[in-house]
């Protein structure tokens, strides 16, 4: 299998499937990845969020596959999904269905409100989804099912539905478009996406499956999975052994399409869409991945903020500190102003110089040793800030390099991760500028060559 050619085809497919769908990059990618891995995907969100449109577009990505779609209710009958009973078979005392054109003969299927079906339908669907076989009469018939896209307004609350819920390996929250895309939503015209270029065929699916079987799982990934399993246990989120194994196959499929021979920890970005059993788990798992795996968490550097504030406060104190004998100087300055030597008077230039000298004499002068000690401490903190900023830059660059060539991680998700480093970088740069300004302020303190050369106590800047 030509990995580069396959990756290019998948990239074009994703672009075609996404065209005109707002804020659905992740959902489109997960649906196509699940289908390539032979898994089913569940779209969870309110009505009117393009769930059915996504399923119809997914069908166009596969050649020579039939499409089937149904809205399920508690009154739905097996005939609506699996076909009517065959009258000829009944005449021969056989209980068989005419499945042509129904779910057992479909490659891509969309089942809306999937959890509202009655138990008879759900039980029949269990085997079809998992085994790709349909019990028709006395025999089991192979089904060409590639992927079922289920849709629901919410996750099932009834524990009796857990077995069926578990058949959907990938679970994608789908929300209404945000404010940033609202104008584009109103301006969008409902147009059919049309056919896609070079849809995937049976040979492509077989090639992807074979390549996925050769993808290795390294020690680093296994360690991350053990860490995640412990976190899930502590959070009381159950993930079955079967789901873990199928998840590994999903990650192998993603790596195979991208031309990678081994998984890495970045593949665990799928955790919120595979391991989350409840809505609140999605963000918690995303936070686990961003914190524990990527270490891409926005930092506000509170210790540095406190340090900057301490330096600025100390500078303010030292700038306004009165000189020894300042009461006498203040009296002289007041007298000078009262006879017109201050601001707004008619004093000549030389008298203004006298006034400014009196003004300067009110404030304390420092030894060069004092100033050097203050600027040296600031230089140490500035150097530490620059090291931290360099480390953030290195982390960002390393993540950008790892993300290169990744087909399945949506640009919006990549931007969110890298945005954490951008936030931290901006915070450090702003605080660094304030530190540099404080350093300049200390360096400009008035110097008294006769002052006692005493090193001041360092300003407390502990974390």
C-alpha positions as CSV (number, residue, x, y, z in Angstrom):
1,X,0.0,0.0,0.0
2,X,1.3,3.4,-1.0
3,X,1.0,5.3,2.3
4,X,1.6,8.7,0.8
5,X,-1.0,8.2,-1.9
6,X,-3.5,7.0,0.6
7,X,-2.8,9.9,3.0
8,X,-3.3,12.3,0.1
9,X,-6.6,10.7,-0.8
10,X,-7.8,10.8,2.8
11,X,-6.9,14.4,3.0
12,X,-8.9,15.2,-0.1
13,X,-11.8,13.2,1.3
14,X,-11.8,15.1,4.6
15,X,-11.8,18.4,2.8
16,X,-14.8,17.3,0.7
17,X,-16.7,16.0,3.7
18,X,-16.0,19.1,5.7
19,X,-17.0,21.6,3.0
20,X,-19.8,23.8,4.2
21,X,-20.1,22.1,7.6
22,X,-19.3,24.7,10.3
23,X,-17.3,23.6,13.4
24,X,-17.5,19.9,12.4
25,X,-13.8,19.2,11.7
26,X,-13.4,16.8,14.6
27,X,-16.7,15.0,14.1
28,X,-15.9,14.5,10.4
29,X,-12.5,13.1,11.1
30,X,-13.6,10.8,13.8
31,X,-16.5,9.4,11.7
32,X,-14.2,8.6,8.8
33,X,-11.5,7.2,11.1
34,X,-14.1,5.0,12.8
35,X,-15.4,3.7,9.5
36,X,-11.8,2.9,8.3
37,X,-11.3,0.9,11.5
38,X,-14.6,-0.9,11.1
39,X,-16.1,0.8,14.1
40,X,-19.3,2.6,14.8
41,X,-19.7,6.2,15.8
42,X,-22.3,7.9,18.0
43,X,-23.1,11.6,17.5
44,X,-24.5,13.2,20.7
45,X,-26.2,16.5,20.5
46,X,-29.5,18.4,20.0
47,X,-31.5,18.3,16.8
48,X,-30.5,20.5,13.9
49,X,-26.7,20.1,14.3
50,X,-26.0,18.4,11.0
51,X,-25.7,14.8,12.4
52,X,-27.7,13.2,9.5
53,X,-25.8,15.3,7.0
54,X,-22.5,14.1,8.3
55,X,-23.7,10.5,7.9
56,X,-24.8,11.0,4.4
57,X,-21.5,12.6,3.5
58,X,-19.6,9.7,5.1
59,X,-21.4,7.4,2.7
60,X,-20.0,9.3,-0.2
61,X,-16.5,8.5,1.0
62,X,-16.9,4.8,0.2
63,X,-17.4,3.3,-3.2
64,X,-19.9,0.5,-4.0
65,X,-21.7,0.8,-0.6
66,X,-25.4,1.1,0.0
67,X,-26.8,3.7,2.4
68,X,-29.6,3.2,4.9
69,X,-31.3,5.7,7.2
70,X,-34.0,5.5,9.8
71,X,-35.5,7.5,12.6
72,X,-36.2,5.1,15.5
73,X,-39.0,5.4,18.0
74,X,-40.4,3.0,20.6
75,X,-43.0,2.1,18.0
76,X,-40.5,1.1,15.3
77,X,-40.8,-2.5,14.0
78,X,-38.1,-4.9,12.9
79,X,-39.6,-4.7,9.4
80,X,-38.6,-1.1,9.1
81,X,-34.9,-1.9,9.7
82,X,-34.4,-5.5,8.5
83,X,-37.1,-5.9,5.8
84,X,-40.5,-7.6,5.5
85,X,-41.1,-11.3,6.0
86,X,-40.7,-13.3,2.8
87,X,-44.1,-14.8,1.9
88,X,-42.5,-17.4,-0.3
89,X,-40.3,-18.5,2.6
90,X,-43.3,-18.7,4.8
91,X,-45.0,-21.0,2.3
92,X,-42.0,-23.2,2.7
93,X,-42.2,-23.0,6.5
94,X,-39.2,-20.7,6.7
95,X,-39.1,-17.5,8.7
96,X,-37.0,-15.2,6.6
97,X,-36.9,-11.6,5.7
98,X,-36.4,-9.8,2.4
99,X,-33.4,-7.8,3.4
100,X,-32.5,-6.2,0.1
101,X,-32.4,-2.4,0.5
102,X,-32.6,-2.6,4.3
103,X,-29.9,-2.4,7.1
104,X,-28.5,-5.9,6.6
105,X,-27.4,-5.0,3.1
106,X,-26.1,-1.5,3.8
107,X,-22.5,-0.4,4.0
108,X,-23.1,2.9,5.8
109,X,-26.2,3.4,7.9
110,X,-27.6,6.3,10.0
111,X,-29.9,5.5,12.9
112,X,-31.4,8.6,14.4
113,X,-32.6,8.6,18.0
114,X,-31.0,5.2,18.3
115,X,-31.7,4.6,22.0
116,X,-35.4,5.1,21.6
117,X,-35.8,1.8,19.8
118,X,-37.6,-1.0,21.6
119,X,-35.7,-4.0,23.1
120,X,-36.5,-6.3,20.2
121,X,-34.8,-4.0,17.7
122,X,-31.9,-3.3,20.0
123,X,-31.2,-7.0,20.6
124,X,-31.2,-7.7,16.8
125,X,-28.9,-4.8,16.3
126,X,-26.3,-6.0,18.8
127,X,-25.2,-8.9,16.7
128,X,-25.3,-7.0,13.5
129,X,-23.1,-4.2,14.8
130,X,-20.6,-6.4,16.5
131,X,-20.4,-9.5,14.3
132,X,-21.4,-8.0,10.9
133,X,-23.8,-10.9,10.6
134,X,-27.6,-11.0,10.5
135,X,-29.8,-13.9,11.8
136,X,-32.2,-14.5,8.9
137,X,-34.3,-17.5,9.5
138,X,-32.3,-20.5,10.5
139,X,-29.0,-19.1,9.2
140,X,-26.6,-16.2,9.7
141,X,-26.0,-14.0,6.7
142,X,-22.8,-11.9,6.4
143,X,-23.5,-8.2,6.3
144,X,-21.4,-5.7,4.3
145,X,-21.7,-3.2,7.1
146,X,-18.8,-0.7,7.2
147,X,-20.0,1.7,9.8
148,X,-23.2,2.6,11.6
149,X,-23.6,6.3,12.6
150,X,-25.9,6.5,15.5
151,X,-27.4,9.8,16.8
152,X,-29.0,10.8,20.0
153,X,-29.9,13.9,21.9
154,X,-28.2,12.5,25.0
155,X,-26.4,9.5,26.4
156,X,-28.6,6.7,27.6
157,X,-29.5,6.8,31.3
158,X,-31.0,3.3,31.4
159,X,-28.3,0.7,32.4
160,X,-30.2,-1.8,30.2
161,X,-28.8,0.1,27.2
162,X,-25.2,-0.1,28.3
163,X,-24.4,-3.1,26.1
164,X,-25.8,-1.4,23.0
165,X,-24.1,1.9,24.0
166,X,-20.8,0.1,24.2
167,X,-21.1,-1.0,20.5
168,X,-20.3,2.6,19.6
169,X,-16.6,2.9,20.1
170,X,-16.4,6.5,19.1
171,X,-18.7,9.0,20.8
172,X,-18.7,12.6,19.5
173,X,-20.4,15.5,21.2
174,X,-22.0,17.8,18.6
175,X,-23.0,21.2,19.7
176,X,-24.7,24.1,17.9
177,X,-22.2,26.4,16.2
178,X,-20.6,29.0,18.3
179,X,-20.8,32.8,18.1
180,X,-17.7,33.0,15.9
181,X,-19.5,31.0,13.1
182,X,-23.0,32.4,13.6
183,X,-22.7,34.9,10.7
184,X,-21.4,32.2,8.4
185,X,-24.3,29.9,9.4
186,X,-26.8,32.5,8.4
187,X,-25.1,33.2,5.1
188,X,-24.7,29.5,4.3
189,X,-26.9,28.1,1.5
190,X,-28.1,24.5,1.7
191,X,-26.3,22.9,-1.1
192,X,-25.7,19.2,-1.7
193,X,-22.1,18.2,-1.1
194,X,-22.1,16.1,-4.2
195,X,-19.8,13.1,-5.0
196,X,-16.3,13.0,-3.6
197,X,-13.2,12.3,-5.6
198,X,-11.7,8.8,-5.5
199,X,-13.9,7.2,-2.8
200,X,-12.4,4.3,-0.9
201,X,-13.1,0.8,-1.9
202,X,-13.0,-2.7,-0.4
203,X,-9.3,-3.1,-1.5
204,X,-8.4,0.2,0.3
205,X,-10.1,-1.0,3.5
206,X,-8.3,-4.3,3.4
207,X,-5.0,-2.5,2.8
208,X,-5.6,-0.2,5.8
209,X,-6.5,-3.1,8.0
210,X,-3.3,-5.0,7.0
211,X,-1.1,-1.9,7.6
212,X,-2.8,-1.3,11.0
213,X,-2.0,-4.8,12.0
214,X,1.7,-4.0,11.6
215,X,1.7,-0.9,13.7
216,X,3.7,-1.4,16.9
217,X,2.7,-0.2,20.4
218,X,5.7,1.1,22.1
219,X,6.7,1.2,25.8
220,X,5.9,4.9,26.1
221,X,2.3,4.4,24.9
222,X,1.8,1.4,27.2
223,X,3.0,3.5,30.2
224,X,0.6,6.3,29.2
225,X,-2.2,3.9,28.9
226,X,-1.5,2.4,32.4
227,X,-1.4,6.0,33.8
228,X,-4.8,6.7,32.1
229,X,-6.3,3.5,33.4
230,X,-5.3,4.4,36.9
231,X,-6.8,7.9,36.5
232,X,-10.0,6.4,35.1
233,X,-10.3,4.0,38.1
234,X,-9.8,6.9,40.5
235,X,-12.4,8.9,38.6
236,X,-14.8,5.9,38.6
237,X,-15.0,5.8,34.8
238,X,-15.3,2.2,33.6
239,X,-13.7,1.2,30.4
240,X,-14.1,-2.5,29.5
241,X,-11.2,-4.7,28.3
242,X,-13.0,-5.0,24.9
243,X,-13.1,-1.3,24.5
244,X,-9.4,-0.9,25.3
245,X,-8.5,-3.4,22.7
246,X,-10.7,-1.8,20.0
247,X,-9.3,1.6,21.0
248,X,-5.8,0.3,20.3
249,X,-7.0,-0.9,16.8
250,X,-8.5,2.5,16.2
251,X,-5.2,4.2,17.0
252,X,-3.3,1.7,14.9
253,X,-5.6,2.5,12.0
254,X,-4.9,6.3,12.4
255,X,-1.2,5.6,12.4
256,X,-1.3,3.3,9.4
257,X,-3.1,5.9,7.3
258,X,-0.6,8.5,8.3
259,X,2.2,6.1,7.4
260,X,3.6,5.6,10.9
261,X,4.9,2.3,12.1
262,X,4.5,2.9,15.8
263,X,2.0,4.6,18.1
264,X,3.1,7.5,20.2
265,X,1.5,9.2,23.2
266,X,-0.1,11.9,20.9
267,X,-2.5,9.1,19.7
268,X,-4.2,9.3,23.1
269,X,-5.9,12.5,22.0
270,X,-8.8,10.1,21.3
271,X,-9.4,9.5,25.0
272,X,-12.3,12.0,25.4
273,X,-14.1,10.4,22.5
274,X,-13.6,6.8,23.5
275,X,-13.4,6.6,27.2
276,X,-16.0,9.2,28.3
277,X,-19.1,7.5,29.6
278,X,-20.9,10.7,30.5
279,X,-20.9,14.3,29.1
280,X,-18.9,15.6,32.1
281,X,-16.1,13.1,31.4
282,X,-15.3,14.6,28.0
283,X,-13.6,17.8,29.3
284,X,-12.0,16.0,32.2
285,X,-10.3,13.5,29.8
286,X,-9.3,16.3,27.5
287,X,-7.8,18.1,30.5
288,X,-5.9,14.9,31.5
289,X,-4.5,14.5,28.0
290,X,-3.4,18.2,27.8
291,X,-1.9,18.2,31.2
292,X,-0.3,14.7,31.5
293,X,0.6,14.0,27.9
294,X,1.1,17.3,26.2
295,X,1.8,19.5,29.2
296,X,0.0,22.2,27.2
297,X,-1.8,24.1,29.9
298,X,-2.0,27.9,29.9
299,X,0.2,29.3,32.7
300,X,-0.3,32.7,34.3
301,X,3.0,32.5,36.3
302,X,1.6,33.7,39.6
303,X,5.0,33.5,41.3
304,X,6.5,35.8,38.7
305,X,3.5,38.2,39.0
306,X,4.2,38.5,42.7
307,X,7.9,39.0,42.1
308,X,7.2,41.8,39.5
309,X,4.8,43.5,42.0
310,X,7.4,43.2,44.7
311,X,10.1,44.9,42.6
312,X,7.7,47.6,41.5
313,X,6.6,48.3,45.0
314,X,10.2,48.5,46.2
315,X,11.1,50.8,43.4
316,X,8.2,53.1,44.3
317,X,9.4,53.1,48.0
318,X,13.0,53.9,47.1
319,X,12.1,56.6,44.6
320,X,9.9,58.4,47.2
321,X,12.1,57.8,50.2
322,X,12.9,61.1,51.9
323,X,16.5,62.2,52.3
324,X,18.1,62.8,55.7
325,X,17.1,66.2,57.0
326,X,14.3,66.4,54.5
327,X,12.2,68.6,56.8
328,X,14.7,71.4,56.5
329,X,14.9,70.9,52.7
330,X,11.1,70.9,52.5
331,X,10.9,74.2,54.4
332,X,13.4,75.8,52.0
333,X,11.5,74.6,49.0
334,X,8.2,76.0,50.4
335,X,9.9,79.3,51.1
336,X,11.3,79.4,47.6
337,X,7.8,78.8,46.1
338,X,6.2,81.4,48.3
339,X,8.5,84.1,46.9
340,X,8.0,83.0,43.3
341,X,10.8,80.6,42.8
342,X,8.6,77.6,42.1
343,X,6.3,76.6,39.3
344,X,4.1,79.3,37.9
345,X,6.2,82.2,39.3
346,X,8.1,84.8,37.4
347,X,11.5,83.6,38.5
348,X,14.4,83.6,36.0
349,X,16.1,80.5,34.7
350,X,18.8,80.4,37.4
351,X,16.2,80.6,40.1
352,X,14.3,77.7,38.5
353,X,17.5,75.6,38.8
354,X,17.6,76.5,42.5
355,X,14.1,75.2,42.8
356,X,14.8,71.9,41.0
357,X,17.9,71.3,43.2
358,X,15.8,71.9,46.3
359,X,13.2,69.4,44.9
360,X,15.9,66.8,44.3
361,X,17.3,67.3,47.8
362,X,14.0,66.0,49.2
363,X,14.6,62.4,48.0
364,X,17.2,59.9,49.1
365,X,20.3,59.2,47.2
366,X,21.8,55.7,47.1
367,X,25.3,54.2,46.8
368,X,26.3,52.6,43.6
369,X,26.6,49.3,45.5
370,X,22.9,49.5,46.4
371,X,21.8,50.2,42.8
372,X,24.1,47.4,41.5
373,X,22.6,44.9,44.0
374,X,19.0,45.8,42.9
375,X,19.8,45.5,39.2
376,X,21.8,42.3,39.7
377,X,18.9,40.7,41.4
378,X,16.6,41.8,38.6
379,X,19.0,40.4,36.1
380,X,18.8,37.0,37.8
381,X,15.0,37.0,37.6
382,X,15.0,38.2,34.0
383,X,17.4,35.4,33.1
384,X,15.0,32.9,34.8
385,X,12.1,34.3,32.9
386,X,14.0,34.0,29.6
387,X,14.8,30.4,30.4
388,X,11.2,29.7,31.0
389,X,10.1,31.4,27.9
390,X,12.7,29.5,25.9
391,X,11.4,26.3,27.4
392,X,7.8,27.2,26.3
393,X,9.1,27.9,22.8
394,X,10.9,24.6,22.7
395,X,7.7,22.8,23.9
396,X,5.6,24.6,21.3
397,X,8.1,23.8,18.5
398,X,8.3,20.1,19.6
399,X,4.5,19.8,19.5
400,X,4.3,21.6,16.1
401,X,6.8,19.0,14.8
402,X,4.8,16.1,16.2
403,X,1.6,17.5,14.7
404,X,3.1,17.7,11.2
405,X,1.5,15.1,9.0
406,X,-1.3,14.3,11.4
407,X,-4.5,13.9,9.4
408,X,-7.0,13.1,12.1
409,X,-6.4,15.9,14.6
410,X,-8.5,18.8,13.5
411,X,-6.7,22.2,13.0
412,X,-9.0,23.7,15.7
413,X,-7.9,21.2,18.2
414,X,-4.2,21.7,17.3
415,X,-4.8,25.5,17.7
416,X,-6.2,24.9,21.1
417,X,-3.2,22.9,22.3
418,X,-0.7,25.3,20.8
419,X,-2.7,28.2,22.1
420,X,-1.9,27.2,25.6
421,X,1.8,27.8,24.9
422,X,1.0,31.1,23.2
423,X,-0.9,32.2,26.3
424,X,2.0,31.3,28.6
425,X,4.5,33.0,26.2
426,X,2.4,36.2,26.2
427,X,2.2,36.3,30.0
428,X,5.9,35.8,30.3
429,X,6.7,38.5,27.8
430,X,4.4,41.0,29.5
431,X,6.0,40.3,32.9
432,X,9.5,40.4,31.4
433,X,8.7,43.9,30.0
434,X,7.6,45.1,33.5
435,X,10.7,43.6,35.0
436,X,12.9,45.4,32.4
437,X,11.1,48.7,33.2
438,X,11.7,48.1,37.0
439,X,15.4,47.4,36.3
440,X,15.6,50.7,34.4
441,X,14.0,52.5,37.3
442,X,16.5,51.1,39.8
443,X,19.4,51.9,37.5
444,X,18.2,55.5,37.4
445,X,18.0,56.0,41.1
446,X,20.1,59.1,42.2
447,X,23.6,58.2,43.2
448,X,25.5,59.7,46.2
449,X,29.2,58.9,45.9
450,X,29.6,59.6,49.6
451,X,26.8,57.3,50.7
452,X,27.7,54.2,52.7
453,X,28.4,51.2,50.4
454,X,25.8,48.9,52.0
455,X,24.3,45.9,50.1
456,X,20.5,46.0,50.7
457,X,18.4,43.0,51.6
458,X,17.3,41.1,48.5
459,X,13.6,41.6,47.5
460,X,11.6,38.5,48.4
461,X,10.6,36.8,45.1
462,X,10.0,33.2,46.2
463,X,7.3,31.2,44.4
